[in-house]
Amino acid sequence: MSQDDTIAFGTPLPRLRTVAPSEGLAVHVSWEDGRSEDIDLAPVILGFKVFRPLREDRALFESVRLGDFGSSIVWTDDMDLAAYTLERLAESRHVMSVVEFREWMKRNHLTLDTAAPVLGISRRTAAAISSGERPMDLTTTLACRGYEAVIHQNAA
């Protein structure tokens, strides 16, 4: 192997292109892959003592900047959040679309009859979500993700 060889494995870590303060305890970020979104940081900022200064000082919160190589956002040497954490926060608030729900059922070899009890909803509700008659909610989205995570964990 020469010194110029690159070894790659797994999924690359997310990288940020820009960050700016948004309303409340949210930031607006753009990712290296072109995505752009607002991310509510309240679950982290309100949940950990180290972030107390951000709760009490809006000017400090608004001083947010990118960390080295877009791998994080930073306020001070003691307060930063990894891009990976931001991506997880954003994903945790994303509600599945009708298409994503149908793909989830197909990927997991589920029918409306088998998906409903797995998710703790009625077959009628599963059918309404699948047809677009009823919007997907965050709780059911998280149940879908949890089911899939358990299935993959058990398969490993």
Backbone hydrogen bonds, N-H to C=O, Kabsch-Sander energy under -0.5 kcal/mol:
donor,donor_aa,acceptor,acceptor_aa,energy
5,D,2,S,-1.3
8,A,6,T,-0.6
16,L,70,G,-2.9
17,R,30,S,-3.5
18,T,30,S,-1.5
20,A,28,H,-1.8
22,S,26,A,-2.7
26,A,23,E,-1.5
27,V,39,I,-2.1
28,H,20,A,-3.5
29,V,27,V,-0.6
29,V,37,E,-2.9
30,S,18,T,-1.8
31,W,35,R,-2.8
32,E,15,R,-2.7
34,G,31,W,-1.9
37,E,29,V,-2.5
39,I,27,V,-3.0
41,L,25,L,-2.7
41,L,39,I,-0.6
44,V,41,L,-1.2
45,I,41,L,-2.9
46,L,42,A,-2.7
48,F,44,V,-1.0
51,F,48,F,-1.5
52,R,49,K,-2.4
54,L,51,F,-1.2
55,R,51,F,-1.1
55,R,52,R,-0.9
56,E,52,R,-1.5
57,D,53,P,-1.4
61,F,57,D,-2.1
62,E,58,R,-2.6
63,S,60,L,-1.3
64,V,61,F,-1.2
65,R,74,V,-2.0
67,G,72,S,-3.2
70,G,67,G,-1.9
71,S,68,D,-2.0
73,I,81,L,-2.5
74,V,65,R,-3.1
75,W,76,T,-0.6
75,W,79,M,-2.9
76,T,79,M,-1.2
79,M,76,T,-0.9
80,D,78,D,-0.5
81,L,73,I,-2.3
83,A,71,S,-2.7
86,L,82,A,-2.0
87,E,83,A,-2.5
88,R,84,Y,-2.2
89,L,85,T,-2.5
90,A,86,L,-2.5
91,E,87,E,-2.5
92,S,88,R,-2.3
93,R,89,L,-0.8
93,R,90,A,-0.7
94,H,90,A,-0.5
94,H,91,E,-1.0
101,F,97,S,-2.4
102,R,98,V,-2.5
103,E,99,V,-2.6
104,W,100,E,-2.4
105,M,101,F,-2.3
106,K,102,R,-2.5
107,R,103,E,-3.1
108,N,104,W,-1.8
109,H,106,K,-1.5
110,L,105,M,-3.0
115,A,111,T,-3.0
116,A,112,L,-1.8
118,V,114,T,-0.9
119,L,115,A,-2.0
120,G,116,A,-1.0
121,I,116,A,-2.4
126,A,122,S,-2.4
127,A,123,R,-2.6
128,A,124,R,-2.2
129,I,125,T,-2.4
130,S,126,A,-2.6
131,S,127,A,-1.9
132,G,128,A,-0.8
132,G,129,I,-0.7
133,E,128,A,-1.2
134,R,128,A,-2.1
141,T,137,D,-2.1
142,L,138,L,-2.8
143,A,139,T,-1.9
144,C,140,T,-2.3
145,R,141,T,-2.3
146,G,142,L,-2.6
147,Y,143,A,-2.6
148,E,144,C,-2.3
149,A,145,R,-2.4
150,V,146,G,-2.3
151,I,147,Y,-2.4
152,H,148,E,-2.5
153,Q,149,A,-2.3
154,N,150,V,-2.6
155,A,151,I,-1.6
156,A,152,H,-1.2
